Amino acid sequence: MDSSLNAARRTRELRRVAEERLDVLVVGLGATGAGAALDAASRGLRVAAIDAHDLAFGTSRWSSKLVHGGLRYLAKGQVGVAYESAVERGILLRRTAPHLAGAHPYALPLTPAVSRRQAALVMAGYRLGDGLRAAARTPRRLLPGPTLLSAARAHTLAPVLKRDGLRGALLSWDGRLLDDARLVVAIARTAAAHGAYVLTRCRALRLTGRGADVRDELTGEEFTVRAKVVINAAGVWADALDPQVRLRPSRGTHLVLAPGTLPGLIAGLHVPIPGEVNRFALVLPQRDGRIHVGLTDEPVDGPAPDVPEVPDEDVRTLLEVLNGALETPVTPEAVAGAYAGLRPLLAADGRTADLSRRHAVLPGDGVVTVVGGKLTTYRRMAEDAVDRAVALADLRAGRCRTRRIPLTGAGPQPPGVPARLTERYGSEAGAAYELVKAYPEEVGLGLTEGDLLWSVLHEGALDTDDLLDRRTRIGLVKQDRERALAATRDVLDRTPHL
């Protein structure tokens, strides 16, 4: 079946969902919900997945884009969580998404604030993490081992580091996504190719245990979706649909620095947070020239907003930590944008930074709720949720197959296509290139109107927000968004005639 998602397919499948009785209804189209739809559909079940907004609307698009091996969890003694992360990282890098995920180097500068004892402990942790890589059978050619760098070599990778007192750096490698939202789009499209109905702008009003009452947010029409079991994968909004779930969300903020702010930066940076033993700020150079700096971990009280705001205090905190390692401080004027995501952590006592990232699958009356976890382990979370749903509803289904199902775009790379297209589209780059050549007008970040058209025709984008905020990340910077808005509207107006 075709993997393309678009407005016409949505209209057709919306009618079918209202008429049929499904095996599984998934609520939420972040990474875990889209993963559950793929898992269930690939087992031969009749599946629909819905979201009140868009693909990757919530937490999944606000990550650090890391595909990490769980080193932080290992430091806290959570060996099982760390190993699970390492295994899932290897699956993404080797089999399911090698076009979207790859290795990236990270340097931890050995400044006077990092004692020799602390440096030795961190290096020991890196070596344990490399042991996890080996245990997960991820080859070293995909993830090199850790090394100690001289001060001169550290400056080659990160010329922005303070020179005074710098002893060198610890270099480690981990997985990295080109774009977290594009991973979700690829998962959702792969689910659609296996027969799942993937429907955005469909809000679950109530879960009944026999399906859900749903409203089409584009028309206001309400209807009932009948299903033998429901998987609640609504993330930080899961407790609104399942009152038995108690969440304690935490806010993770990232700053977006304008291109040229940290000239010559090749590697990412781990900058130790003063007063913390195993917590670091992340400095993440992007392919578009921007720099992302994160990550806060602050508890959030009250109902989860659709789009979290970034408080000024988070901006000040991240800049203070960053500037402690830089030769020339970054001023607030260099912060071109910022974003925050809410982690759906299970409620417990203590700081949110110390809460376990282990996911939980909670069965109820015809509803299975999956919460917690992290982006790297979305596939395993989905597998566990579908296993529980199959058992709860006594469905006839095979075992999970998603360890070996390549996501859309993961096939052989086409020759003669610009590198930026193969990085973005993988095996679909050749087809996308035809649209780019036909519509070459640039809209921002090196993207063209052809790229936007591809997202409307094949990736389920329905409006300007979908295009600027999720299929691309142009919208992270207000000025870039405003410059691209007119062209984006033209693309949407043109699409019905193609």
C-alpha positions in Angstrom: 0.0 0.0 0.0 1.1 3.6 -0.7 2.7 5.4 2.2 1.7 8.8 1.1 -0.4 10.9 3.5 -2.4 13.8 2.2 -5.8 15.6 2.5 -7.5 13.4 -0.1 -6.5 10.2 1.7 -7.6 11.6 5.0 -11.1 12.3 3.6 -11.4 8.8 2.3 -10.2 7.0 5.4 -12.2 9.2 7.7 -15.3 7.8 6.2 -14.1 4.2 6.5 -13.1 4.7 10.2 -16.6 5.9 11.0 -18.2 2.8 9.3 -15.9 0.0 10.3 -15.1 -1.8 13.6 -11.4 -1.8 14.2 -9.2 -4.1 16.2 -7.1 -1.2 17.7 -7.6 2.5 18.0 -4.4 4.5 18.9 -4.9 8.0 20.3 -1.8 10.2 19.8 0.5 10.5 16.9 3.8 11.2 18.5 6.6 8.7 18.1 5.0 6.2 20.5 1.5 6.4 19.1 2.7 6.2 15.5 5.0 3.3 16.5 2.0 1.5 18.1 0.0 2.0 14.9 2.9 0.5 12.8 3.4 -2.4 15.2 -0.3 -3.3 15.3 -0.8 -2.9 11.5 2.3 -5.0 10.8 0.8 -7.8 12.9 -2.2 -7.9 10.6 -4.6 -6.0 12.9 -7.1 -3.3 11.7 -5.8 -0.1 13.1 -6.6 3.6 13.2 -4.4 6.2 14.8 -5.7 9.7 15.5 -4.4 13.0 16.9 -6.2 16.2 17.8 -3.5 18.2 16.0 -0.8 16.9 13.7 2.0 14.3 13.5 4.7 15.1 16.1 2.7 18.0 17.5 3.7 17.4 21.1 6.8 16.2 22.9 8.3 14.3 20.0 9.3 17.4 18.1 10.8 19.2 21.1 13.6 16.7 21.9 17.3 17.2 21.7 17.2 14.9 18.6 19.5 12.5 20.4 19.3 8.8 19.9 21.3 7.9 23.0 22.6 4.8 24.6 21.3 5.5 28.1 24.6 6.6 29.7 22.8 8.9 32.1 20.6 6.1 33.3 23.6 3.8 33.7 25.1 6.5 36.1 22.0 6.2 38.2 22.1 2.4 38.4 19.2 1.9 36.0 21.1 -0.7 34.0 17.9 -2.2 32.4 16.8 1.2 31.1 20.3 2.0 29.8 20.6 -1.4 28.0 17.2 -0.9 26.4 18.2 2.5 25.1 21.4 1.0 23.7 19.5 -1.7 21.9 16.9 0.6 20.4 19.7 3.0 19.3 21.3 0.2 17.4 18.0 -0.8 15.7 17.5 2.8 14.5 21.1 3.2 13.3 21.5 -0.2 11.6 18.0 -1.2 10.4 15.0 1.0 10.6 16.2 4.6 10.1 19.8 4.8 9.0 18.8 7.7 6.7 17.5 9.7 9.6 19.9 8.7 12.4 23.7 8.7 12.6 26.6 9.0 14.9 27.8 12.4 16.2 30.8 13.4 18.4 30.4 15.3 21.7 33.2 16.9 23.6 33.3 17.5 27.3 35.8 20.4 27.9 38.2 19.8 30.8 38.0 23.3 32.3 39.3 24.1 35.8 35.7 23.6 36.9 36.0 19.9 36.0 38.3 18.1 38.6 40.6 15.3 37.5 38.5 12.9 39.7 35.3 14.0 37.9 36.9 13.7 34.5 38.1 10.1 35.4 34.5 9.2 36.5 33.0 10.6 33.3 35.5 8.7 31.2 34.8 5.5 33.1 31.1 6.1 32.4 31.9 6.6 28.7 33.7 3.3 28.6 30.8 1.6 30.3 28.5 3.1 27.7 30.8 1.7 25.0 30.4 -1.7 26.7 26.6 -1.2 26.4 27.1 -0.5 22.7 29.0 -3.8 22.3 26.4 -5.7 24.3 23.7 -4.3 22.1 25.7 -5.5 19.0 26.1 -2.1 17.5 29.3 -2.2 15.5 32.1 0.3 16.3 32.1 1.5 12.7 28.7 3.1 13.5 29.7 4.4 16.9 33.4 5.0 17.7 34.7 4.6 21.2 35.6 7.5 23.7 38.9 9.2 23.6 40.9 11.8 25.6 41.7 14.9 23.5 44.6 17.4 23.9 43.7 21.0 24.3 44.8 21.7 20.8 42.6 18.9 19.4 39.7 20.1 21.5 40.0 23.6 19.9 40.0 22.1 16.4 36.6 20.6 17.1 35.3 23.6 19.2 37.3 26.8 18.7 34.8 28.7 20.9 36.1 27.0 24.1 37.9 29.0 26.7 41.7 28.6 26.3 42.7 29.6 29.8 43.1 26.5 32.0 41.7 24.1 29.3 43.4 20.7 29.8 41.7 19.0 26.8 38.4 17.3 26.4 36.7 13.9 26.6 35.3 12.9 23.3 32.3 10.5 23.1 30.0 9.4 20.3 26.2 8.9 20.4 23.3 8.7 18.0 21.7 11.8 16.5 18.6 12.5 14.5 18.5 15.0 11.6 15.0 15.9 12.8 12.9 14.3 15.4 9.6 15.3 13.8 10.7 13.7 10.5 11.2 10.5 12.4 7.6 10.6 13.5 6.4 11.3 10.0 8.4 8.3 8.7 6.9 6.0 11.3 3.4 7.2 10.5 3.9 6.8 6.8 5.3 3.3 7.3 2.2 2.5 9.4 0.0 3.8 6.6 1.9 1.6 4.1 1.0 -1.4 6.3 -2.7 -0.5 6.2 -3.2 1.7 9.3 -5.6 4.7 9.0 -3.5 7.7 10.1 -5.8 10.7 10.8 -4.7 14.0 12.1 -7.1 16.8 13.3 -9.3 14.2 15.0 -9.7 14.8 18.7 -10.7 12.0 21.1 -13.3 13.4 23.3 -13.9 10.3 25.4 -12.5 6.8 25.6 -15.3 4.3 26.1 -13.4 1.0 26.3 -15.2 0.0 23.1 -13.6 2.8 21.1 -13.8 6.6 21.4 -16.1 9.5 20.7 -14.2 11.7 18.2 -14.5 15.2 16.7 -13.1 16.1 13.3 -11.4 19.4 14.2 -11.6 20.6 10.6 -15.4 20.3 10.3 -16.6 20.1 13.9 -18.4 16.8 13.1 -18.5 14.3 15.9 -18.7 10.5 15.4 -17.8 7.3 17.2 -14.9 5.1 16.3 -15.5 1.4 17.3 -12.6 -0.7 18.3 -11.9 -3.8 20.4 -9.2 -2.0 22.4 -7.8 1.5 22.6 -4.1 2.5 23.1 -3.8 5.8 24.9 -0.5 7.3 23.7 -1.4 10.9 24.2 1.8 11.7 26.1 1.5 14.6 28.6 -2.3 14.7 27.8 -2.8 10.9 28.6 -4.2 11.7 32.1 -7.0 13.7 30.6 -8.2 10.6 28.8 -7.4 8.1 31.6 -8.0 9.7 35.1 -6.2 6.7 36.7 -2.9 8.0 35.3 -0.9 10.4 37.5 1.7 12.3 35.6 4.3 14.8 36.8 5.5 16.5 33.6 8.9 18.2 33.4 9.8 21.0 31.0 12.9 20.7 28.8 13.9 24.0 27.2 16.2 24.5 24.3 17.6 27.8 23.0 18.1 28.3 19.2 21.2 30.4 18.5 21.5 32.2 15.2 23.9 30.8 12.6 27.5 32.0 13.1 27.0 32.4 16.9 29.6 29.7 17.7 31.9 29.8 14.6 33.8 26.7 13.7 31.9 24.3 16.1 32.1 20.8 14.7 31.3 18.6 17.6 28.5 18.9 20.1 29.4 19.9 23.6 28.6 18.5 27.0 29.0 21.4 29.4 28.9 20.3 33.1 26.1 22.1 35.2 27.7 23.6 38.3 26.7 21.7 41.5 25.5 18.6 39.6 27.5 15.4 39.2 25.9 13.7 36.2 24.0 16.5 34.4 25.3 18.5 31.5 24.0 21.2 29.2 24.0 20.1 25.5 25.3 22.3 22.7 24.1 20.8 19.4 25.2 22.2 16.0 22.5 21.7 13.4 22.8 21.1 9.7 21.0 24.4 9.0 23.7 26.4 10.8 21.7 27.1 13.9 22.9 25.9 17.3 20.5 24.3 19.9 21.4 24.6 23.5 19.6 22.7 26.2 18.3 21.1 28.4 16.4 22.2 31.5 14.5 19.8 33.7 11.8 21.7 35.6 8.5 20.4 37.0 5.3 21.8 35.5 2.1 22.1 37.5 -1.4 22.2 36.2 -2.9 21.1 32.8 -0.4 20.6 30.0 -0.6 23.4 27.4 -0.7 22.6 23.7 2.6 24.5 23.1 4.6 25.2 26.3 6.1 28.7 26.7 9.8 29.2 27.5 10.2 31.3 30.7 13.0 33.9 30.8 14.6 32.1 33.7 15.3 29.0 31.5 17.0 31.3 29.0 19.2 32.9 31.6 20.1 29.6 33.2 21.1 27.9 29.9 23.2 31.0 28.9 25.0 31.1 32.2 26.0 27.4 32.0 27.0 27.7 28.3 29.1 30.9 28.9 31.0 29.2 31.6 32.8 27.2 28.9 33.2 29.8 26.2 36.0 32.3 25.3 33.4 34.9 24.1 30.1 34.9 26.0 26.8 34.4 24.1 24.5 37.4 24.7 20.7 37.2 24.9 20.6 38.9 21.5 22.1 35.9 19.8 19.1 33.8 20.9 17.0 33.7 17.8 14.4 31.4 19.2 13.6 28.9 21.9 11.3 25.9 22.4 10.2 23.7 25.3 8.8 20.2 25.5 7.0 18.4 28.3 8.2 15.0 29.3 5.3 12.7 30.4 6.9 11.3 33.5 5.0 9.1 36.0 4.3 11.0 39.2 6.7 10.2 42.1 8.4 12.0 44.9 11.7 13.9 44.3 13.0 16.1 41.5 11.8 15.5 38.0 15.5 15.2 37.0 15.8 12.2 39.2 12.6 10.4 38.1 13.0 7.2 36.1 12.7 7.4 32.3 11.4 3.8 32.3 8.1 3.7 30.5 4.9 2.1 31.9 2.0 0.3 30.2 -1.2 0.6 32.3 -4.2 -1.6 31.4 -7.7 -0.5 32.2 -11.2 -1.3 31.0 -10.6 -1.7 27.3 -7.9 0.9 27.3 -4.1 0.5 27.5 -2.2 3.7 28.5 1.5 4.0 27.7 3.5 6.8 29.3 7.0 7.7 30.4 10.0 6.6 28.4 11.9 8.6 25.8 12.2 9.2 22.1 15.0 6.6 21.6 12.9 3.8 22.9 9.6 4.6 21.2 9.6 1.3 19.3 9.9 -0.8 22.4 7.2 1.3 24.2 4.9 0.7 21.2 5.7 -3.1 21.2 4.9 -3.4 24.9 1.6 -1.4 24.5 0.5 -3.5 21.6 1.4 -6.7 23.4 -0.8 -5.7 26.3 -3.6 -4.6 24.0 -3.6 -7.9 22.2 -3.8 -9.8 25.4 -6.5 -7.5 26.9 -8.8 -7.8 23.9 -7.8 -11.4 23.1 -6.9 -10.5 19.5 -5.5 -12.9 17.0 -2.1 -11.4 16.1 1.4 -12.4 15.4 4.5 -11.3 17.2 6.1 -7.8 16.9 8.0 -7.4 13.7 9.1 -3.7 13.9 12.7 -4.5 14.8 13.3 -5.4 11.2 10.8 -3.1 9.3 12.7 -0.2 7.6 10.9 3.1 7.9 9.9 5.0 4.8 13.0 6.3 3.0 15.4 3.7 4.5 16.1 1.9 1.2 19.1 2.4 -1.1 20.1 6.0 -1.8 19.5 7.2 -5.4 22.6 8.4 -7.3 22.9 11.8 -8.8 20.8 13.6 -6.1 22.1 16.5 -4.0 23.3 15.4 -0.6 20.9 17.6 1.3 18.0 15.7 -0.3 19.3 12.2 0.4 19.9 13.3 4.1 16.3 14.5 4.2 14.4 11.9 2.1 16.6 8.9 1.9 15.5 6.5 -0.8 12.7 8.9 -1.8 15.2 11.6 -2.6 15.0 11.0 -6.4 11.2 11.5 -6.5 11.5 14.6 -4.2 14.3 16.0 -6.5 11.8 16.2 -9.4 9.5 18.4 -7.3 12.5 20.5 -6.2 13.7 21.0 -9.7 10.1 22.0 -10.8 9.6 24.4 -7.9 13.1 25.6 -6.9 12.1 28.9 -5.2 13.8 28.9 -1.8 11.7 29.4 1.3 14.4 29.2 4.1 17.1 26.9 5.6 18.0 25.8 2.1 14.5 24.4 1.5 12.4 25.1 -1.6 8.8 25.3 -2.5 9.3 21.8 -4.0 10.1 20.5 -0.5 6.9 22.0 0.9 4.9 20.5 -2.0 6.4 17.1 -1.1 5.2 17.4 2.5 1.7 18.3 1.3 1.4 15.5 -1.2 3.2 12.7 0.8 3.7 13.7 4.4 0.2 14.7 5.5 0.8 18.5 5.9 -2.5 20.3 5.9 -1.7 23.9 6.7 1.1 26.5 7.2 1.8 25.4 10.8 2.3 21.8 9.7 4.8 22.9 7.0 6.8 25.5 9.0 6.7 24.0 12.5 6.9 20.2 11.9 7.7 19.1 8.3 10.4 21.8 8.4 11.8 23.7 11.4 11.7 27.1 9.7 9.2 28.3 12.3 11.6 27.9 15.2 12.9 31.4 14.5 10.1 34.1 14.2 11.8 36.1 11.5 12.4 33.1 9.3 8.8 32.0 9.7 7.5 35.4 8.6 9.7 35.4 5.5 8.5 32.0 4.5 4.8 32.5 5.2 3.7 33.9 1.8 5.5 31.2 -0.2 4.0 28.5 2.1 0.5 29.8 1.5 1.2 29.8 -2.2 2.2 26.2 -2.1 -1.0 25.2 -0.2 -3.1 27.1 -2.8 -1.3 25.4 -5.7 -1.5 21.8 -4.3 -5.1 21.0 -5.3 -4.3 21.6 -8.9 -1.3 19.2 -9.1 
